[in-house]
Amino acid sequence: MRTVRVLAAFGLAIAFAAVLAGCMFATLRLMPPDDGTIQPISIGDRVEIRLPGNATTGYTWVRTSPESLDGSPIDILREAEYDAVDSGLAGSPGHFTFEYRAVRQGTVTLEMVYRRPWQETPDDEPIDSFSVVIWVK
């Protein structure tokens, strides 16, 4: 019985330490005013980019650069996830969210454009763009 209590206490201590470790990492929240900036973060931190848009118009935010994040200092947690504003009205605007986690030191420039996916020719300019340099220290 004593062994069970010791193991239970040990398990709770590990769970508590894991919760505390998760609290030690920061989340950097970026929005349109942060366009063109350099943002320093630490390994383990998250970057959340929220960009306004309206999916009912056919427009979406798309990361255009880098083409792949393989080997970059950040990993993708989610990209271009749309959340509509709960106004009760059809066609209401919302936000597109991109979220990344810093996994190694280095820099990466993230570039996003707001466009319709079927309009990808050079003549079809996006109606908005966002760029930020993420510097993982």
RAVENUR-V315429 format. One record per residue. N is the residue number from 1. PSI is psi in whole degrees, -180 to 180 (* if undefined). OMEGA is omega in degrees with one decimal (999 if undefined). NEAR is the number of other C-alpha atoms within 12 Angstrom. Layout:
n->N psi->PSI omega->OMEGA near->NEAR
n->N psi->PSI omega->OMEGA near->NEAR
This chain:
n->1 psi->-41 omega->179.3 near->7
n->2 psi->-39 omega->179.8 near->8
n->3 psi->-40 omega->179.2 near->9
n->4 psi->-43 omega->178.9 near->10
n->5 psi->-42 omega->179.2 near->11
n->6 psi->-45 omega->178.8 near->12
n->7 psi->-40 omega->178.1 near->13
n->8 psi->-44 omega->179.0 near->14
n->9 psi->-41 omega->178.5 near->14
n->10 psi->-43 omega->178.7 near->14
n->11 psi->-42 omega->177.1 near->14
n->12 psi->-39 omega->179.1 near->14
n->13 psi->-41 omega->178.5 near->14
n->14 psi->-43 omega->179.1 near->14
n->15 psi->-42 omega->179.1 near->14
n->16 psi->-43 omega->178.2 near->14
n->17 psi->-39 omega->178.8 near->14
n->18 psi->-40 omega->177.8 near->14
n->19 psi->-45 omega->179.1 near->13
n->20 psi->-39 omega->179.1 near->12
n->21 psi->-38 omega->177.9 near->14
n->22 psi->-28 omega->-179.9 near->15
n->23 psi->-15 omega->-175.7 near->14
n->24 psi->-16 omega->-179.2 near->15
n->25 psi->143 omega->-177.8 near->20
n->26 psi->159 omega->171.6 near->20
n->27 psi->119 omega->177.1 near->23
n->28 psi->118 omega->-178.7 near->26
n->29 psi->121 omega->-178.0 near->22
n->30 psi->147 omega->179.3 near->30
n->31 psi->178 omega->-176.4 near->23
n->32 psi->-37 omega->177.9 near->24
n->33 psi->-17 omega->179.6 near->16
n->34 psi->2 omega->179.2 near->21
n->35 psi->133 omega->176.4 near->24
n->36 psi->10 omega->-177.6 near->19
n->37 psi->169 omega->171.7 near->19
n->38 psi->126 omega->-175.5 near->18
n->39 psi->111 omega->177.5 near->30
n->40 psi->137 omega->175.6 near->25
n->41 psi->173 omega->179.3 near->31
n->42 psi->159 omega->177.0 near->26
n->43 psi->133 omega->-178.4 near->26
n->44 psi->-22 omega->178.7 near->25
n->45 psi->159 omega->176.0 near->33
n->46 psi->151 omega->173.2 near->33
n->47 psi->125 omega->177.2 near->38
n->48 psi->122 omega->179.3 near->34
n->49 psi->120 omega->178.8 near->40
n->50 psi->119 omega->-177.5 near->30
n->51 psi->134 omega->-177.3 near->38
n->52 psi->147 omega->177.9 near->31
n->53 psi->-179 omega->179.8 near->33
n->54 psi->103 omega->-176.5 near->26
n->55 psi->-23 omega->-178.6 near->27
n->56 psi->-13 omega->178.4 near->18
n->57 psi->-8 omega->-176.3 near->17
n->58 psi->-11 omega->179.0 near->16
n->59 psi->147 omega->177.3 near->27
n->60 psi->154 omega->172.8 near->36
n->61 psi->134 omega->-178.7 near->36
n->62 psi->133 omega->173.4 near->34
n->63 psi->122 omega->-178.7 near->32
n->64 psi->-19 omega->-179.4 near->24
n->65 psi->139 omega->-6.7 near->19
n->66 psi->159 omega->-179.9 near->21
n->67 psi->-38 omega->178.8 near->15
n->68 psi->147 omega->176.0 near->17
n->69 psi->11 omega->176.4 near->22
n->70 psi->126 omega->178.8 near->13
n->71 psi->-1 omega->-179.8 near->17
n->72 psi->171 omega->-179.0 near->25
n->73 psi->-1 omega->179.8 near->33
n->74 psi->152 omega->174.2 near->36
n->75 psi->150 omega->178.9 near->26
n->76 psi->130 omega->170.2 near->26
n->77 psi->-41 omega->172.9 near->20
n->78 psi->151 omega->-179.9 near->21
n->79 psi->135 omega->174.6 near->27
n->80 psi->39 omega->176.4 near->31
n->81 psi->123 omega->-174.7 near->26
n->82 psi->132 omega->174.8 near->26
n->83 psi->115 omega->178.3 near->23
n->84 psi->146 omega->173.4 near->22
n->85 psi->133 omega->-176.6 near->18
n->86 psi->77 omega->-179.6 near->12
n->87 psi->-11 omega->-177.4 near->11
n->88 psi->-1 omega->-179.1 near->9
n->89 psi->137 omega->175.8 near->11
n->90 psi->140 omega->178.0 near->14
n->91 psi->12 omega->179.9 near->16
n->92 psi->146 omega->178.6 near->19
n->93 psi->172 omega->179.2 near->24
n->94 psi->-148 omega->-180.0 near->27
n->95 psi->146 omega->170.9 near->29
n->96 psi->131 omega->-176.6 near->33
n->97 psi->132 omega->173.3 near->31
n->98 psi->135 omega->179.9 near->34
n->99 psi->135 omega->-176.8 near->27
n->100 psi->159 omega->174.7 near->34
n->101 psi->135 omega->177.4 near->32
n->102 psi->125 omega->-175.9 near->35
n->103 psi->-16 omega->178.8 near->28
n->104 psi->163 omega->179.9 near->22
n->105 psi->151 omega->177.2 near->21
n->106 psi->-176 omega->178.2 near->21
n->107 psi->152 omega->175.4 near->26
n->108 psi->138 omega->175.5 near->31
n->109 psi->119 omega->177.6 near->29
n->110 psi->128 omega->177.5 near->38
n->111 psi->128 omega->178.9 near->26
n->112 psi->149 omega->174.6 near->33
n->113 psi->152 omega->178.3 near->31
n->114 psi->109 omega->-175.4 near->32
n->115 psi->173 omega->172.7 near->27
n->116 psi->132 omega->-174.6 near->23
n->117 psi->-30 omega->-177.7 near->20
n->118 psi->-3 omega->178.3 near->13
n->119 psi->82 omega->-175.5 near->17
n->120 psi->14 omega->178.6 near->16
n->121 psi->161 omega->-179.7 near->11
n->122 psi->-25 omega->179.1 near->7
n->123 psi->-18 omega->-178.3 near->7
n->124 psi->87 omega->179.7 near->15
n->125 psi->139 omega->174.4 near->16
n->126 psi->155 omega->-179.5 near->23
n->127 psi->-11 omega->176.5 near->16
n->128 psi->162 omega->177.7 near->22
n->129 psi->162 omega->179.2 near->28
n->130 psi->136 omega->179.3 near->32
n->131 psi->140 omega->177.8 near->31
n->132 psi->143 omega->174.3 near->30
n->133 psi->124 omega->175.9 near->27
n->134 psi->121 omega->-179.3 near->39
n->135 psi->109 omega->179.8 near->28
n->136 psi->117 omega->-177.0 near->29
n->137 psi->* omega->999 near->19
